[in-house]
């Protein structure tokens, strides 16, 4: 059982490496993953979530990376809003559905978005943290910055200075002003329209909502399936080779 858990963890770690090394363009290269498309042509894609919600972590870890893997991010203006079902008390403090640790991670992720506003930079951070949530190891969230080669001090300063709370209060207002109001999390909105329970099918909604001239080839069902299958094959094959070397086959 312990070997099984380690290999599952290894698979997730390899997926993080694939995302950060293959699916995202290095900001220092001066190139953008969006291919230079005009912001006005992009489809708005908003995810209202909270850090310790199991459905939210499942969406981010097992589905949201497809946006980058398929290239549909090129026509998408992705916005992540980590607040969810939190409440503001009369004294101004924020309480979260899953306790104070969720408030901490909501703020950490909000600070990451604020500090690294380029989605190609902050999404790997959020993916890594939510992957730990998905595994039940969220108290190890600080290791994500080491894995990604990022300095943790700006996050600590954002949290301690009150900037993080300021961002969260802004997210609270944005979440509470949703029309129609959100009923649960994750609450996924494409081009102003909530997807309700069909939120995992977000790529098809984005493709349908796009009216620009540079339609990604991934907007065809076969292309999306083929690219995703390729990524999963690469990940599973790496795990298979390693598991066979230690005498335990997970695949």
Secondary structure by P-SEA (a helix, b strand, c coil): caaaaaaaaaaaaaaaaaaacccccccccccccccccccccbbbbbbbbccccaaaaaaaacccccccccccccccbbbbbccccccccccccccccccaaaaaaaaaaaaaaaaccccccaaaaaaaaaaaaaaccccccccccccccccaaaaaaaaaaaaaaaaaaaaaaaaaacccccccccccccccccccccccaaaaaaaaacccccccccccaaaaaaaaaaaaaaaaaaaaaaaaaaccccc
